Amino acid sequence: MHQYVTHNHYYPTQKQFADAVLRFFRETLPNEWQTFRDQVSDNFRVVNHDKFRVLG
């Protein structure tokens, strides 16, 4: 979304920004799904509650 909506773009009003975000999710993402799908890495780690801890 950043690449399509906010990168090097200026929106004079909050409504124009919100419209651009919604347009991305409603139009751009469905139309370009195969391109986006191929850019996502399959390298995910599952974090479950038993192994979750806060370091600090």
C-alpha positions in Angstrom: 0.0 0.0 0.0 2.8 2.4 0.8 4.2 2.1 -2.7 0.9 2.9 -4.3 -0.7 5.3 -1.9 1.8 7.2 0.2 5.2 7.0 -1.4 6.0 10.4 -2.9 2.3 11.4 -2.8 0.8 14.4 -1.0 -2.9 14.6 -0.1 -4.1 18.0 0.8 -7.0 16.7 2.9 -7.6 13.7 5.1 -10.6 12.7 2.9 -8.4 12.5 -0.2 -5.9 10.3 1.7 -8.7 8.1 3.0 -10.2 7.8 -0.5 -6.8 6.8 -1.9 -6.4 4.1 0.8 -9.9 2.7 0.2 -9.4 2.8 -3.6 -6.2 0.8 -3.1 -8.0 -1.9 -1.1 -11.1 -2.0 -3.3 -9.6 -1.6 -6.7 -5.8 -1.8 -7.0 -5.3 -4.8 -4.7 -8.0 -7.1 -6.4 -6.8 -6.1 -9.9 -3.1 -6.6 -9.1 -3.5 -9.5 -6.8 -1.1 -11.8 -8.7 1.6 -9.2 -8.7 1.3 -8.6 -4.9 1.0 -12.3 -4.2 4.3 -13.0 -5.9 6.1 -10.3 -3.8 5.1 -11.7 -0.4 7.7 -13.9 1.3 6.7 -17.3 2.5 9.2 -17.0 5.4 6.8 -16.6 8.4 7.3 -17.7 11.9 4.4 -18.8 14.1 4.4 -17.2 17.6 2.3 -19.0 20.0 1.3 -18.0 23.6 3.5 -20.7 25.2 6.7 -19.4 23.7 5.9 -15.6 23.8 7.9 -13.5 26.2 8.9 -9.8 26.5 12.6 -9.1 26.8 13.6 -6.0 28.6 
